[in-house]
Amino acid sequence: MEITVLLFAAHRERVGAGSAVVSLPDGSTVGTLLSRLRARGGGWGDLPQSPAVAVNRRYASGDSALADGDEVALIPPVAGG
């Protein structure tokens, strides 16, 4: 299955891209996706261990199942004051 990964702000700067398409085996989870992304090395390897993630615009946990065509957004931490 193919998953579209969207990156914003610090994550986008870290990896040097705003999006990527990742092929995963059926039955993969958000955790599987994150492991596969980190294995790419470079800036991908510097992604946080537990980033905020949204699947199809809804927050999701690491054990959330993925389906072909899902859109996964890696949401960077925000600061304010």
PDB file with SEQRES, HELIX, SHEET and CRYST1 records, atoms N, CA, C and O in Angstrom:
SEQRES   1 A   81  MET GLU ILE THR VAL LEU LEU PHE ALA ALA HIS ARG GLU          
SEQRES   2 A   81  ARG VAL GLY ALA GLY SER ALA VAL VAL SER LEU PRO ASP          
SEQRES   3 A   81  GLY SER THR VAL GLY THR LEU LEU SER ARG LEU ARG ALA          
SEQRES   4 A   81  ARG GLY GLY GLY TRP GLY ASP LEU PRO GLN SER PRO ALA          
SEQRES   5 A   81  VAL ALA VAL ASN ARG ARG TYR ALA SER GLY ASP SER ALA          
SEQRES   6 A   81  LEU ALA ASP GLY ASP GLU VAL ALA LEU ILE PRO PRO VAL          
SEQRES   7 A   81  ALA GLY GLY                                                  
HELIX    1 AA1 ALA A    9  VAL A   15  1                                   7    
HELIX    2 AA2 VAL A   30  ARG A   38  1                                   9    
HELIX    3 AA3 GLY A   42  ASP A   46  5                                   5    
SHEET    1 AA1 5 SER A  19  SER A  23  0                                        
SHEET    2 AA1 5 GLU A   2  LEU A   7 -1                                        
SHEET    3 AA1 5 GLU A  71  ILE A  75  1                                        
SHEET    4 AA1 5 ALA A  52  VAL A  55 -1                                        
SHEET    5 AA1 5 ARG A  58  ALA A  60 -1                                        
CRYST1    1.000    1.000    1.000  90.00  90.00  90.00 P 1           1          
ATOM      1  N   MET A   1       0.844  -1.178   0.000  1.00  0.00           N  
ATOM      2  CA  MET A   1       0.000   0.000   0.000  1.00  0.00           C  
ATOM      3  C   MET A   1       0.887   1.237   0.000  1.00  0.00           C  
ATOM      4  O   MET A   1       2.039   1.191   0.431  1.00  0.00           O  
ATOM      5  N   GLU A   2       0.336   2.340  -0.488  1.00  0.00           N  
ATOM      6  CA  GLU A   2       1.093   3.586  -0.516  1.00  0.00           C  
ATOM      7  C   GLU A   2       0.454   4.612   0.421  1.00  0.00           C  
ATOM      8  O   GLU A   2      -0.760   4.816   0.421  1.00  0.00           O  
ATOM      9  N   ILE A   3       1.312   5.247   1.217  1.00  0.00           N  
ATOM     10  CA  ILE A   3       0.905   6.241   2.202  1.00  0.00           C  
ATOM     11  C   ILE A   3       1.580   7.561   1.833  1.00  0.00           C  
ATOM     12  O   ILE A   3       2.769   7.580   1.512  1.00  0.00           O  
ATOM     13  N   THR A   4       0.840   8.647   1.875  1.00  0.00           N  
ATOM     14  CA  THR A   4       1.419   9.968   1.666  1.00  0.00           C  
ATOM     15  C   THR A   4       1.717  10.581   3.024  1.00  0.00           C  
ATOM     16  O   THR A   4       0.839  10.667   3.883  1.00  0.00           O  
ATOM     17  N   VAL A   5       2.958  11.004   3.212  1.00  0.00           N  
ATOM     18  CA  VAL A   5       3.395  11.614   4.468  1.00  0.00           C  
ATOM     19  C   VAL A   5       3.568  13.108   4.233  1.00  0.00           C  
ATOM     20  O   VAL A   5       4.260  13.519   3.302  1.00  0.00           O  
ATOM     21  N   LEU A   6       2.942  13.914   5.074  1.00  0.00           N  
ATOM     22  CA  LEU A   6       3.071  15.368   5.012  1.00  0.00           C  
ATOM     23  C   LEU A   6       3.904  15.852   6.191  1.00  0.00           C  
ATOM     24  O   LEU A   6       3.726  15.390   7.318  1.00  0.00           O  
ATOM     25  N   LEU A   7       4.811  16.780   5.928  1.00  0.00           N  
ATOM     26  CA  LEU A   7       5.682  17.325   6.978  1.00  0.00           C  
ATOM     27  C   LEU A   7       5.529  18.833   7.018  1.00  0.00           C  
ATOM     28  O   LEU A   7       5.374  19.481   5.983  1.00  0.00           O  
ATOM     29  N   PHE A   8       5.573  19.388   8.221  1.00  0.00           N  
ATOM     30  CA  PHE A   8       5.387  20.816   8.403  1.00  0.00           C  
ATOM     31  C   PHE A   8       6.484  21.402   9.276  1.00  0.00           C  
ATOM     32  O   PHE A   8       7.094  20.699  10.082  1.00  0.00           O  
ATOM     33  N   ALA A   9       6.726  22.681   9.110  1.00  0.00           N  
ATOM     34  CA  ALA A   9       7.630  23.480   9.951  1.00  0.00           C  
ATOM     35  C   ALA A   9       8.967  22.771  10.193  1.00  0.00           C  
ATOM     36  O   ALA A   9       9.674  22.455   9.236  1.00  0.00           O  
ATOM     37  N   ALA A  10       9.319  22.519  11.450  1.00  0.00           N  
ATOM     38  CA  ALA A  10      10.625  21.953  11.800  1.00  0.00           C  
ATOM     39  C   ALA A  10      10.854  20.587  11.157  1.00  0.00           C  
ATOM     40  O   ALA A  10      11.973  20.286  10.741  1.00  0.00           O  
ATOM     41  N   HIS A  11       9.812  19.752  11.067  1.00  0.00           N  
ATOM     42  CA  HIS A  11       9.966  18.443  10.431  1.00  0.00           C  
ATOM     43  C   HIS A  11      10.301  18.610   8.949  1.00  0.00           C  
ATOM     44  O   HIS A  11      11.150  17.899   8.411  1.00  0.00           O  
ATOM     45  N   ARG A  12       9.634  19.541   8.308  1.00  0.00           N  
ATOM     46  CA  ARG A  12       9.888  19.806   6.886  1.00  0.00           C  
ATOM     47  C   ARG A  12      11.322  20.276   6.678  1.00  0.00           C  
ATOM     48  O   ARG A  12      12.006  19.821   5.761  1.00  0.00           O  
ATOM     49  N   GLU A  13      11.771  21.182   7.529  1.00  0.00           N  
ATOM     50  CA  GLU A  13      13.146  21.671   7.431  1.00  0.00           C  
ATOM     51  C   GLU A  13      14.150  20.556   7.697  1.00  0.00           C  
ATOM     52  O   GLU A  13      15.179  20.473   7.026  1.00  0.00           O  
ATOM     53  N   ARG A  14      13.860  19.713   8.656  1.00  0.00           N  
ATOM     54  CA  ARG A  14      14.771  18.626   9.044  1.00  0.00           C  
ATOM     55  C   ARG A  14      15.018  17.664   7.883  1.00  0.00           C  
ATOM     56  O   ARG A  14      16.158  17.267   7.642  1.00  0.00           O  
ATOM     57  N   VAL A  15      13.967  17.289   7.168  1.00  0.00           N  
ATOM     58  CA  VAL A  15      14.124  16.297   6.106  1.00  0.00           C  
ATOM     59  C   VAL A  15      14.306  16.923   4.722  1.00  0.00           C  
ATOM     60  O   VAL A  15      14.683  16.236   3.773  1.00  0.00           O  
ATOM     61  N   GLY A  16      14.039  18.221   4.609  1.00  0.00           N  
ATOM     62  CA  GLY A  16      14.225  18.889   3.332  1.00  0.00           C  
ATOM     63  C   GLY A  16      13.135  18.621   2.315  1.00  0.00           C  
ATOM     64  O   GLY A  16      13.360  18.761   1.113  1.00  0.00           O  
ATOM     65  N   ALA A  17      11.955  18.238   2.783  1.00  0.00           N  
ATOM     66  CA  ALA A  17      10.832  17.974   1.879  1.00  0.00           C  
ATOM     67  C   ALA A  17       9.522  18.202   2.628  1.00  0.00           C  
ATOM     68  O   ALA A  17       9.455  18.051   3.848  1.00  0.00           O  
ATOM     69  N   GLY A  18       8.502  18.559   1.892  1.00  0.00           N  
ATOM     70  CA  GLY A  18       7.190  18.778   2.494  1.00  0.00           C  
ATOM     71  C   GLY A  18       6.309  17.554   2.465  1.00  0.00           C  
ATOM     72  O   GLY A  18       5.298  17.489   3.164  1.00  0.00           O  
ATOM     73  N   SER A  19       6.697  16.565   1.641  1.00  0.00           N  
ATOM     74  CA  SER A  19       5.897  15.344   1.570  1.00  0.00           C  
ATOM     75  C   SER A  19       6.742  14.206   1.013  1.00  0.00           C  
ATOM     76  O   SER A  19       7.814  14.416   0.446  1.00  0.00           O  
ATOM     77  N   ALA A  20       6.227  13.004   1.194  1.00  0.00           N  
ATOM     78  CA  ALA A  20       6.872  11.800   0.665  1.00  0.00           C  
ATOM     79  C   ALA A  20       5.803  10.730   0.510  1.00  0.00           C  
ATOM     80  O   ALA A  20       4.813  10.711   1.242  1.00  0.00           O  
ATOM     81  N   VAL A  21       6.013   9.855  -0.436  1.00  0.00           N  
ATOM     82  CA  VAL A  21       5.140   8.690  -0.603  1.00  0.00           C  
ATOM     83  C   VAL A  21       5.936   7.473  -0.165  1.00  0.00           C  
ATOM     84  O   VAL A  21       7.066   7.263  -0.605  1.00  0.00           O  
ATOM     85  N   VAL A  22       5.328   6.668   0.712  1.00  0.00           N  
ATOM     86  CA  VAL A  22       6.010   5.505   1.285  1.00  0.00           C  
ATOM     87  C   VAL A  22       5.194   4.253   0.988  1.00  0.00           C  
ATOM     88  O   VAL A  22       3.982   4.228   1.201  1.00  0.00           O  
ATOM     89  N   SER A  23       5.857   3.231   0.502  1.00  0.00           N  
ATOM     90  CA  SER A  23       5.208   1.928   0.280  1.00  0.00           C  
ATOM     91  C   SER A  23       5.393   1.079   1.531  1.00  0.00           C  
ATOM     92  O   SER A  23       6.505   0.934   2.040  1.00  0.00           O  
ATOM     93  N   LEU A  24       4.291   0.524   2.015  1.00  0.00           N  
ATOM     94  CA  LEU A  24       4.311  -0.308   3.214  1.00  0.00           C  
ATOM     95  C   LEU A  24       3.528  -1.588   2.957  1.00  0.00           C  
ATOM     96  O   LEU A  24       2.636  -1.605   2.110  1.00  0.00           O  
ATOM     97  N   PRO A  25       3.849  -2.660   3.676  1.00  0.00           N  
ATOM     98  CA  PRO A  25       3.047  -3.884   3.541  1.00  0.00           C  
ATOM     99  C   PRO A  25       1.660  -3.702   4.174  1.00  0.00           C  
ATOM    100  O   PRO A  25       1.487  -2.913   5.103  1.00  0.00           O  
ATOM    101  N   ASP A  26       0.694  -4.437   3.658  1.00  0.00           N  
ATOM    102  CA  ASP A  26      -0.642  -4.410   4.248  1.00  0.00           C  
ATOM    103  C   ASP A  26      -0.549  -4.740   5.727  1.00  0.00           C  
ATOM    104  O   ASP A  26       0.292  -5.541   6.134  1.00  0.00           O  
ATOM    105  N   GLY A  27      -1.404  -4.130   6.531  1.00  0.00           N  
ATOM    106  CA  GLY A  27      -1.418  -4.376   7.971  1.00  0.00           C  
ATOM    107  C   GLY A  27      -0.473  -3.486   8.750  1.00  0.00           C  
ATOM    108  O   GLY A  27      -0.346  -3.638   9.965  1.00  0.00           O  
ATOM    109  N   SER A  28       0.201  -2.550   8.070  1.00  0.00           N  
ATOM    110  CA  SER A  28       1.144  -1.663   8.762  1.00  0.00           C  
ATOM    111  C   SER A  28       0.415  -0.658   9.638  1.00  0.00           C  
ATOM    112  O   SER A  28      -0.753  -0.338   9.417  1.00  0.00           O  
ATOM    113  N   THR A  29       1.132  -0.174  10.629  1.00  0.00           N  
ATOM    114  CA  THR A  29       0.599   0.816  11.570  1.00  0.00           C  
ATOM    115  C   THR A  29       1.390   2.122  11.440  1.00  0.00           C  
ATOM    116  O   THR A  29       2.376   2.199  10.707  1.00  0.00           O  
ATOM    117  N   VAL A  30       0.939   3.128  12.160  1.00  0.00           N  
ATOM    118  CA  VAL A  30       1.680   4.390  12.225  1.00  0.00           C  
ATOM    119  C   VAL A  30       3.100   4.124  12.739  1.00  0.00           C  
ATOM    120  O   VAL A  30       4.059   4.703  12.229  1.00  0.00           O  
ATOM    121  N   GLY A  31       3.236   3.269  13.726  1.00  0.00           N  
ATOM    122  CA  GLY A  31       4.554   2.934  14.255  1.00  0.00           C  
ATOM    123  C   GLY A  31       5.459   2.317  13.198  1.00  0.00           C  
ATOM    124  O   GLY A  31       6.648   2.629  13.138  1.00  0.00           O  
ATOM    125  N   THR A  32       4.901   1.441  12.362  1.00  0.00           N  
ATOM    126  CA  THR A  32       5.656   0.842  11.259  1.00  0.00           C  
ATOM    127  C   THR A  32       6.143   1.926  10.310  1.00  0.00           C  
ATOM    128  O   THR A  32       7.299   1.923   9.885  1.00  0.00           O  
ATOM    129  N   LEU A  33       5.256   2.846   9.987  1.00  0.00           N  
ATOM    130  CA  LEU A  33       5.609   3.953   9.094  1.00  0.00           C  
ATOM    131  C   LEU A  33       6.740   4.788   9.680  1.00  0.00           C  
ATOM    132  O   LEU A  33       7.705   5.104   8.983  1.00  0.00           O  
ATOM    133  N   LEU A  34       6.629   5.145  10.944  1.00  0.00           N  
ATOM    134  CA  LEU A  34       7.665   5.966  11.574  1.00  0.00           C  
ATOM    135  C   LEU A  34       9.010   5.252  11.573  1.00  0.00           C  
ATOM    136  O   LEU A  34      10.041   5.878  11.327  1.00  0.00           O  
ATOM    137  N   SER A  35       9.011   3.960  11.842  1.00  0.00           N  
ATOM    138  CA  SER A  35      10.261   3.187  11.806  1.00  0.00           C  
ATOM    139  C   SER A  35      10.857   3.185  10.407  1.00  0.00           C  
ATOM    140  O   SER A  35      12.069   3.332  10.245  1.00  0.00           O  
ATOM    141  N   ARG A  36      10.017   3.021   9.405  1.00  0.00           N  
ATOM    142  CA  ARG A  36      10.477   3.004   8.021  1.00  0.00           C  
ATOM    143  C   ARG A  36      11.045   4.368   7.631  1.00  0.00           C  
ATOM    144  O   ARG A  36      12.054   4.444   6.930  1.00  0.00           O  
ATOM    145  N   LEU A  37      10.404   5.437   8.080  1.00  0.00           N  
ATOM    146  CA  LEU A  37      10.906   6.781   7.774  1.00  0.00           C  
ATOM    147  C   LEU A  37      12.262   7.013   8.427  1.00  0.00           C  
ATOM    148  O   LEU A  37      13.184   7.500   7.771  1.00  0.00           O  
ATOM    149  N   ARG A  38      12.401   6.673   9.706  1.00  0.00           N  
ATOM    150  CA  ARG A  38      13.679   6.875  10.409  1.00  0.00           C  
ATOM    151  C   ARG A  38      14.808   6.080   9.760  1.00  0.00           C  
ATOM    152  O   ARG A  38      15.958   6.519   9.757  1.00  0.00           O  
ATOM    153  N   ALA A  39      14.483   4.919   9.215  1.00  0.00           N  
ATOM    154  CA  ALA A  39      15.492   4.068   8.582  1.00  0.00           C  
ATOM    155  C   ALA A  39      16.066   4.689   7.314  1.00  0.00           C  
ATOM    156  O   ALA A  39      17.106   4.248   6.825  1.00  0.00           O  
ATOM    157  N   ARG A  40      15.400   5.704   6.778  1.00  0.00           N  
ATOM    158  CA  ARG A  40      15.919   6.385   5.592  1.00  0.00           C  
ATOM    159  C   ARG A  40      17.193   7.167   5.902  1.00  0.00           C  
ATOM    160  O   ARG A  40      17.947   7.520   4.995  1.00  0.00           O  
ATOM    161  N   GLY A  41      17.429   7.437   7.183  1.00  0.00           N  
ATOM    162  CA  GLY A  41      18.627   8.170   7.588  1.00  0.00           C  
ATOM    163  C   GLY A  41      18.506   9.659   7.312  1.00  0.00           C  
ATOM    164  O   GLY A  41      17.421  10.169   7.035  1.00  0.00           O  
ATOM    165  N   GLY A  42      19.628  10.342   7.391  1.00  0.00           N  
ATOM    166  CA  GLY A  42      19.623  11.795   7.208  1.00  0.00           C  
ATOM    167  C   GLY A  42      18.693  12.458   8.194  1.00  0.00           C  
ATOM    168  O   GLY A  42      18.616  12.042   9.350  1.00  0.00           O  
ATOM    169  N   GLY A  43      17.985  13.483   7.758  1.00  0.00           N  
ATOM    170  CA  GLY A  43      17.033  14.187   8.608  1.00  0.00           C  
ATOM    171  C   GLY A  43      15.888  13.310   9.080  1.00  0.00           C  
ATOM    172  O   GLY A  43      15.303  13.557  10.134  1.00  0.00           O  
ATOM    173  N   TRP A  44      15.565  12.278   8.295  1.00  0.00           N  
ATOM    174  CA  TRP A  44      14.496  11.362   8.703  1.00  0.00           C  
ATOM    175  C   TRP A  44      14.847  10.656  10.013  1.00  0.00           C  
ATOM    176  O   TRP A  44      13.978  10.399  10.846  1.00  0.00           O  
ATOM    177  N   GLY A  45      16.115  10.352  10.177  1.00  0.00           N  
ATOM    178  CA  GLY A  45      16.556   9.670  11.386  1.00  0.00           C  
ATOM    179  C   GLY A  45      16.444  10.526  12.635  1.00  0.00           C  
ATOM    180  O   GLY A  45      16.478  10.012  13.753  1.00  0.00           O  
ATOM    181  N   ASP A  46      16.308  11.841  12.444  1.00  0.00           N  
ATOM    182  CA  ASP A  46      16.201  12.766  13.568  1.00  0.00           C  
ATOM    183  C   ASP A  46      14.765  13.062  13.979  1.00  0.00           C  
ATOM    184  O   ASP A  46      14.534  13.890  14.860  1.00  0.00           O  
ATOM    185  N   LEU A  47      13.802  12.401  13.355  1.00  0.00           N  
ATOM    186  CA  LEU A  47      12.409  12.625  13.760  1.00  0.00           C  
ATOM    187  C   LEU A  47      12.235  12.188  15.204  1.00  0.00           C  
ATOM    188  O   LEU A  47      12.860  11.217  15.629  1.00  0.00           O  
ATOM    189  N   PRO A  48      11.392  12.888  15.974  1.00  0.00           N  
ATOM    190  CA  PRO A  48      11.172  12.524  17.374  1.00  0.00           C  
ATOM    191  C   PRO A  48      10.626  11.100  17.511  1.00  0.00           C  
ATOM    192  O   PRO A  48       9.976  10.584  16.602  1.00  0.00           O  
ATOM    193  N   GLN A  49      10.894  10.487  18.639  1.00  0.00           N  
ATOM    194  CA  GLN A  49      10.414   9.124  18.879  1.00  0.00           C  
ATOM    195  C   GLN A  49       8.887   9.046  18.921  1.00  0.00           C  
ATOM    196  O   GLN A  49       8.304   8.053  18.486  1.00  0.00           O  
ATOM    197  N   SER A  50       8.251  10.072  19.434  1.00  0.00           N  
ATOM    198  CA  SER A  50       6.786  10.063  19.533  1.00  0.00           C  
ATOM    199  C   SER A  50       6.208  11.367  19.006  1.00  0.00           C  
ATOM    200  O   SER A  50       5.698  12.171  19.787  1.00  0.00           O  
ATOM    201  N   PRO A  51       6.276  11.596  17.696  1.00  0.00           N  
ATOM    202  CA  PRO A  51       5.733  12.834  17.163  1.00  0.00           C  
ATOM    203  C   PRO A  51       4.200  12.807  17.188  1.00  0.00           C  
ATOM    204  O   PRO A  51       3.588  11.739  17.193  1.00  0.00           O  
ATOM    205  N   ALA A  52       3.605  13.975  17.203  1.00  0.00           N  
ATOM    206  CA  ALA A  52       2.154  14.046  17.035  1.00  0.00           C  
ATOM    207  C   ALA A  52       1.869  13.665  15.584  1.00  0.00           C  
ATOM    208  O   ALA A  52       2.527  14.145  14.661  1.00  0.00           O  
ATOM    209  N   VAL A  53       0.877  12.797  15.400  1.00  0.00           N  
ATOM    210  CA  VAL A  53       0.564  12.268  14.078  1.00  0.00           C  
ATOM    211  C   VAL A  53      -0.937  12.376  13.841  1.00  0.00           C  
ATOM    212  O   VAL A  53      -1.743  12.148  14.742  1.00  0.00           O  
ATOM    213  N   ALA A  54      -1.291  12.727  12.617  1.00  0.00           N  
ATOM    214  CA  ALA A  54      -2.697  12.704  12.210  1.00  0.00           C  
ATOM    215  C   ALA A  54      -2.813  11.820  10.975  1.00  0.00           C  
ATOM    216  O   ALA A  54      -2.020  11.934  10.040  1.00  0.00           O  
ATOM    217  N   VAL A  55      -3.799  10.946  10.979  1.00  0.00           N  
ATOM    218  CA  VAL A  55      -4.098  10.109   9.820  1.00  0.00           C  
ATOM    219  C   VAL A  55      -5.416  10.597   9.254  1.00  0.00           C  
ATOM    220  O   VAL A  55      -6.446  10.570   9.927  1.00  0.00           O  
ATOM    221  N   ASN A  56      -5.373  11.039   8.018  1.00  0.00           N  
ATOM    222  CA  ASN A  56      -6.567  11.581   7.363  1.00  0.00           C  
ATOM    223  C   ASN A  56      -7.229  12.664   8.217  1.00  0.00           C  
ATOM    224  O   ASN A  56      -8.448  12.701   8.386  1.00  0.00           O  
ATOM    225  N   ARG A  57      -6.374  13.542   8.748  1.00  0.00           N  
ATOM    226  CA  ARG A  57      -6.771  14.731   9.519  1.00  0.00           C  
ATOM    227  C   ARG A  57      -7.366  14.441  10.897  1.00  0.00           C  
ATOM    228  O   ARG A  57      -8.059  15.284  11.467  1.00  0.00           O  
ATOM    229  N   ARG A  58      -7.095  13.252  11.426  1.00  0.00           N  
ATOM    230  CA  ARG A  58      -7.521  12.915  12.792  1.00  0.00           C  
ATOM    231  C   ARG A  58      -6.303  12.407  13.550  1.00  0.00           C  
ATOM    232  O   ARG A  58      -5.551  11.570  13.050  1.00  0.00           O  
ATOM    233  N   TYR A  59      -6.115  12.926  14.768  1.00  0.00           N  
ATOM    234  CA  TYR A  59      -4.970  12.477  15.563  1.00  0.00           C  
ATOM    235  C   TYR A  59      -5.000  10.964  15.718  1.00  0.00           C  
ATOM    236  O   TYR A  59      -6.060  10.354  15.856  1.00  0.00           O  
ATOM    237  N   ALA A  60      -3.802  10.371  15.692  1.00  0.00           N  
ATOM    238  CA  ALA A  60      -3.697   8.916  15.749  1.00  0.00           C  
ATOM    239  C   ALA A  60      -2.518   8.516  16.621  1.00  0.00           C  
ATOM    240  O   ALA A  60      -1.583   9.294  16.814  1.00  0.00           O  
ATOM    241  N   SER A  61      -2.570   7.303  17.145  1.00  0.00           N  
ATOM    242  CA  SER A  61      -1.482   6.766  17.967  1.00  0.00           C  
ATOM    243  C   SER A  61      -0.615   5.840  17.125  1.00  0.00           C  
ATOM    244  O   SER A  61      -0.946   5.534  15.980  1.00  0.00           O  
ATOM    245  N   GLY A  62       0.488   5.400  17.698  1.00  0.00           N  
ATOM    246  CA  GLY A  62       1.430   4.544  16.996  1.00  0.00           C  
ATOM    247  C   GLY A  62       0.873   3.206  16.579  1.00  0.00           C  
ATOM    248  O   GLY A  62       1.361   2.600  15.626  1.00  0.00           O  
ATOM    249  N   ASP A  63      -0.148   2.731  17.282  1.00  0.00           N  
ATOM    250  CA  ASP A  63      -0.715   1.428  16.925  1.00  0.00           C  
ATOM    251  C   ASP A  63      -1.916   1.534  15.984  1.00  0.00           C  
ATOM    252  O   ASP A  63      -2.577   0.533  15.708  1.00  0.00           O  
ATOM    253  N   SER A  64      -2.201   2.743  15.491  1.00  0.00           N  
ATOM    254  CA  SER A  64      -3.307   2.935  14.545  1.00  0.00           C  
ATOM    255  C   SER A  64      -2.981   2.273  13.215  1.00  0.00           C  
ATOM    256  O   SER A  64      -1.891   2.454  12.672  1.00  0.00           O  
ATOM    257  N   ALA A  65      -3.923   1.514  12.701  1.00  0.00           N  
ATOM    258  CA  ALA A  65      -3.743   0.821  11.423  1.00  0.00           C  
ATOM    259  C   ALA A  65      -3.808   1.816  10.270  1.00  0.00           C  
ATOM    260  O   ALA A  65      -4.538   2.806  10.324  1.00  0.00           O  
ATOM    261  N   LEU A  66      -3.036   1.534   9.235  1.00  0.00           N  
ATOM    262  CA  LEU A  66      -3.038   2.354   8.029  1.00  0.00           C  
ATOM    263  C   LEU A  66      -3.658   1.572   6.879  1.00  0.00           C  
ATOM    264  O   LEU A  66      -3.640   0.342   6.860  1.00  0.00           O  
ATOM    265  N   ALA A  67      -4.205   2.313   5.923  1.00  0.00           N  
ATOM    266  CA  ALA A  67      -4.791   1.702   4.733  1.00  0.00           C  
ATOM    267  C   ALA A  67      -4.228   2.395   3.496  1.00  0.00           C  
ATOM    268  O   ALA A  67      -3.775   3.538   3.563  1.00  0.00           O  
ATOM    269  N   ASP A  68      -4.261   1.695   2.376  1.00  0.00           N  
ATOM    270  CA  ASP A  68      -3.766   2.254   1.133  1.00  0.00           C  
ATOM    271  C   ASP A  68      -4.414   3.615   0.855  1.00  0.00           C  
ATOM    272  O   ASP A  68      -5.632   3.771   0.942  1.00  0.00           O  
ATOM    273  N   GLY A  69      -3.575   4.583   0.521  1.00  0.00           N  
ATOM    274  CA  GLY A  69      -4.071   5.912   0.193  1.00  0.00           C  
ATOM    275  C   GLY A  69      -4.196   6.857   1.374  1.00  0.00           C  
ATOM    276  O   GLY A  69      -4.554   8.020   1.188  1.00  0.00           O  
ATOM    277  N   ASP A  70      -3.911   6.390   2.588  1.00  0.00           N  
ATOM    278  CA  ASP A  70      -4.000   7.273   3.756  1.00  0.00           C  
ATOM    279  C   ASP A  70      -3.006   8.421   3.637  1.00  0.00           C  
ATOM    280  O   ASP A  70      -1.952   8.305   3.011  1.00  0.00           O  
ATOM    281  N   GLU A  71      -3.378   9.527   4.258  1.00  0.00           N  
ATOM    282  CA  GLU A  71      -2.514  10.702   4.354  1.00  0.00           C  
ATOM    283  C   GLU A  71      -2.123  10.856   5.821  1.00  0.00           C  
ATOM    284  O   GLU A  71      -2.980  11.004   6.692  1.00  0.00           O  
ATOM    285  N   VAL A  72      -0.820  10.819   6.081  1.00  0.00           N  
ATOM    286  CA  VAL A  72      -0.301  10.911   7.443  1.00  0.00           C  
ATOM    287  C   VAL A  72       0.472  12.201   7.588  1.00  0.00           C  
ATOM    288  O   VAL A  72       1.433  12.434   6.854  1.00  0.00           O  
ATOM    289  N   ALA A  73       0.069  13.038   8.520  1.00  0.00           N  
ATOM    290  CA  ALA A  73       0.765  14.293   8.787  1.00  0.00           C  
ATOM    291  C   ALA A  73       1.584  14.164  10.065  1.00  0.00           C  
ATOM    292  O   ALA A  73       1.079  13.725  11.097  1.00  0.00           O  
ATOM    293  N   LEU A  74       2.855  14.553   9.983  1.00  0.00           N  
ATOM    294  CA  LEU A  74       3.708  14.608  11.172  1.00  0.00           C  
ATOM    295  C   LEU A  74       3.672  16.039  11.651  1.00  0.00           C  
ATOM    296  O   LEU A  74       4.127  16.950  10.959  1.00  0.00           O  
ATOM    297  N   ILE A  75       3.131  16.235  12.838  1.00  0.00           N  
ATOM    298  CA  ILE A  75       2.860  17.578  13.359  1.00  0.00           C  
ATOM    299  C   ILE A  75       3.957  17.974  14.340  1.00  0.00           C  
ATOM    300  O   ILE A  75       4.150  17.311  15.359  1.00  0.00           O  
ATOM    301  N   PRO A  76       4.670  19.047  14.037  1.00  0.00           N  
ATOM    302  CA  PRO A  76       5.760  19.464  14.924  1.00  0.00           C  
ATOM    303  C   PRO A  76       5.215  20.103  16.199  1.00  0.00           C  
ATOM    304  O   PRO A  76       4.082  20.584  16.228  1.00  0.00           O  
ATOM    305  N   PRO A  77       6.034  20.103  17.253  1.00  0.00           N  
ATOM    306  CA  PRO A  77       5.620  20.787  18.475  1.00  0.00           C  
ATOM    307  C   PRO A  77       5.518  22.290  18.213  1.00  0.00           C  
ATOM    308  O   PRO A  77       6.230  22.840  17.372  1.00  0.00           O  
ATOM    309  N   VAL A  78       4.634  22.928  18.938  1.00  0.00           N  
ATOM    310  CA  VAL A  78       4.493  24.382  18.809  1.00  0.00           C  
ATOM    311  C   VAL A  78       4.786  25.038  20.145  1.00  0.00           C  
ATOM    312  O   VAL A  78       4.575  24.453  21.207  1.00  0.00           O  
ATOM    313  N   ALA A  79       5.263  26.231  20.071  1.00  0.00           N  
ATOM    314  CA  ALA A  79       5.544  26.997  21.285  1.00  0.00           C  
ATOM    315  C   ALA A  79       4.843  28.335  21.170  1.00  0.00           C  
ATOM    316  O   ALA A  79       4.626  28.847  20.072  1.00  0.00           O  
ATOM    317  N   GLY A  80       4.508  28.868  22.264  1.00  0.00           N  
ATOM    318  CA  GLY A  80       3.847  30.165  22.245  1.00  0.00           C  
ATOM    319  C   GLY A  80       4.035  30.853  23.583  1.00  0.00           C  
ATOM    320  O   GLY A  80       4.589  30.296  24.530  1.00  0.00           O  
ATOM    321  N   GLY A  81       3.574  32.030  23.623  1.00  0.00           N  
ATOM    322  CA  GLY A  81       3.758  32.728  24.879  1.00  0.00           C  
ATOM    323  C   GLY A  81       2.802  33.844  25.035  1.00  0.00           C  
ATOM    324  O   GLY A  81       2.826  34.540  26.050  1.00  0.00           O  
TER     325      GLY A  81                                                      
END                                                                             
